[in-house]
C-alpha cells in the first residue's frame, strides 16, 4: 500500500514526462549538431583516393585527434539519444492521451536538422553545401508535418461538427456503391448526388466501414448537411451512411 497518488509519481506524471521528452529532444538536436560538425570536419580534412570509379577515404591526417574522437563518440551517442527520446516521447503522449507520438518524424526531423546545420557550419567556405542544405530542409519539413497535419485534421473536424448541427440539409441519392480496403479494413464507398440551395447539382463521396445492418445500395436516400456559404467545400459536408432517409424517419 502506498500513501502517494500513483498519478503523481514522476514516471507517470504527464507534465514531467513531457518536460523530460522536450529536454531529450533538445539533447538529440545538440548531439546532431556536434555529430554533423565533427564528421564533416573529418571527411573534409581527410585524404581521398579515386579508385574503381568512386572516391575512398584513406586517411584523416588533416583533422585533429580531438575532432576525430568527438566524431567517433558522437556516432555512438546520437542513436542512443534518438531511441531514448522517442521512447519517452511516446510514453508521455500515451499518458497524456494526446494521440500517437509520431516519434519517427521527431527523430528524423531533429537529427536531420542538427546534422545539416552542423555540417553546414563545418563546410561553409571550404566545401560543397548541397548535402547540408538538403538535410536541413528535410529536417525542418519533418518537424512541421505534425503540427500542420494536426491543425488540418482539427479544422476538418470542426467544420463537419458545425455542419452536423447548423448546416443546410439536402436530400442525397446514392448513385454508385463501391467496396474499398483501407489499412486492411473493408469499407463501403458511396457516391451521392444532391442539389444545394441554389439548385446546382453536386456530388460527394463518403465511406463507412463494414458493420451489421449497413449495406448501402444504389438509389438509397440520405440526408446531407453542408455549409451554405461554402457548398463546394468537401470538409464541411456531413453525412451518416448508417442512416438512410427511411431509417431516419
BAVEXBA-529788 format. One line per 4 residues: number of its first residue (from 0); their letters; for each residue x, y, z of C-alpha. Coordinates in steps of 0.2 Angstrom, whole numbers. Layout:
NUM	a	X:Y:Z  ...
END
This chain:
0	xxxx	0:0:0  6:17:-4  2:34:3  6:43:-13
4	xxxx	-6:45:-28  1:34:-42  -3:48:-55  9:60:-45
8	xxxx	24:49:-47  36:57:-59  37:42:-71  18:43:-73
12	xxxx	15:62:-72  11:68:-89  19:86:-87  35:79:-80
16	xxxx	36:66:-94  33:80:-107  46:91:-100  58:76:-100
20	xxxx	55:72:-118  57:90:-123  74:90:-114  79:74:-123
24	xxxx	74:81:-140  85:96:-136  99:85:-132  96:75:-148
28	xxxx	97:91:-158  113:96:-149  120:79:-152  116:80:-170
32	xxxx	124:97:-172  140:90:-164  139:74:-175  137:84:-191
36	xxxx	150:97:-187  164:84:-181  161:71:-195  160:85:-209
40	xxxx	177:91:-202  184:73:-203  178:70:-220  183:87:-226
44	xxxx	200:86:-220  203:68:-225  214:61:-239  203:54:-253
48	xxxx	209:42:-267  198:39:-283  198:20:-287  185:9:-297
52	xxxx	175:25:-301  172:30:-283  181:41:-270  188:32:-255
56	xxxx	194:40:-238  211:33:-235  217:45:-221  212:58:-209
60	xxxx	228:67:-206  221:84:-209  210:83:-194  215:85:-176
64	xxxx	214:69:-165  201:78:-154  189:81:-168  191:63:-174
68	xxxx	187:57:-156  172:68:-155  166:61:-172  168:43:-166
72	xxxx	159:46:-149  145:56:-157  141:42:-169  138:31:-154
76	xxxx	129:43:-143  117:50:-156  107:34:-160  105:31:-141
80	xxxx	98:49:-139  86:46:-153  80:30:-146  78:36:-128
84	xxxx	70:52:-133  57:43:-145  53:31:-131  50:44:-118
88	xxxx	40:55:-130  29:41:-135  26:36:-117  22:54:-112
92	xxxx	9:56:-126  1:39:-121  0:45:-103  -7:62:-108
96	xxxx	-19:55:-121  -14:67:-134  -13:54:-148  0:45:-157
100	xxxx	18:50:-154  24:52:-172  41:50:-164  48:44:-182
104	xxxx	45:62:-188  53:70:-172  68:58:-173  71:61:-191
108	xxxx	67:80:-190  78:84:-175  93:73:-181  92:79:-199
112	xxxx	91:97:-194  106:96:-182  116:86:-194  113:98:-208
116	xxxx	116:114:-198  132:106:-190  139:100:-207  135:117:-214
120	xxxx	145:126:-201  160:115:-204  160:116:-223  154:134:-226
124	xxxx	168:142:-237  178:126:-239  166:113:-247  150:108:-256
128	xxxx	135:114:-246  122:104:-256  120:89:-243  120:100:-228
132	xxxx	106:111:-236  96:96:-241  97:88:-223  92:105:-215
136	xxxx	77:107:-227  71:89:-224  73:90:-205  63:106:-205
140	xxxx	50:99:-216  48:83:-205  46:94:-189  32:105:-197
144	xxxx	22:90:-204  15:85:-187  8:102:-182  2:106:-199
148	xxxx	-7:89:-201  -14:90:-183  -21:108:-187  -28:102:-204
152	xxxx	-37:87:-196  -44:98:-181  -51:111:-194  -59:97:-204
156	xxxx	-67:90:-188  -73:107:-183  -81:111:-200  -90:94:-200
160	xxxx	-96:97:-182  -103:114:-187  -112:106:-202  -119:92:-192
164	xxxx	-128:104:-181  -130:120:-191  -128:115:-209  -141:117:-223
168	xxxx	-149:100:-226  -151:92:-243  -158:76:-249  -145:65:-257
172	xxxx	-146:49:-268  -133:35:-269  -128:34:-287  -114:22:-285
176	xxxx	-108:10:-272  -90:3:-271  -80:-8:-259  -63:-2:-254
180	xxxx	-50:-8:-242  -40:4:-231  -27:-2:-219  -34:-20:-221
184	xxxx	-52:-14:-216  -66:-16:-229  -77:0:-231  -92:5:-242
188	xxxx	-88:20:-253  -104:28:-259  -106:42:-272  -120:54:-268
192	xxxx	-129:66:-279  -139:81:-271  -144:99:-275  -139:114:-265
196	xxxx	-150:129:-261  -146:137:-277  -152:121:-287  -135:117:-293
200	xxxx	-132:98:-293  -117:92:-283  -108:76:-280  -100:69:-264
204	xxxx	-91:53:-260  -91:46:-242  -86:30:-234  -91:19:-219
208	xxxx	-83:3:-213  -92:-14:-214  -104:-16:-200  -120:-25:-196
212	xxxx	-136:-19:-204  -127:-6:-215  -127:-11:-234  -128:5:-245
216	xxxx	-137:2:-262  -139:12:-277  -155:23:-275  -154:24:-256
220	xxxx	-158:41:-249  -148:50:-236  -148:67:-228  -133:78:-232
224	xxxx	-128:94:-222  -117:107:-229  -110:124:-226  -121:136:-237
228	xxxx	-108:149:-238  -96:135:-244  -106:122:-253  -92:115:-263
232	xxxx	-80:113:-248  -79:94:-245  -73:95:-227  -89:105:-222
236	xxxx	-100:91:-228  -108:79:-216  -117:63:-220  -121:47:-209
240	xxxx	-121:32:-221  -128:21:-207  -145:30:-208  -155:31:-224
244	xxxx	-169:43:-226  -181:29:-222  -172:24:-206  -170:42:-201
248	x	-189:44:-200
END
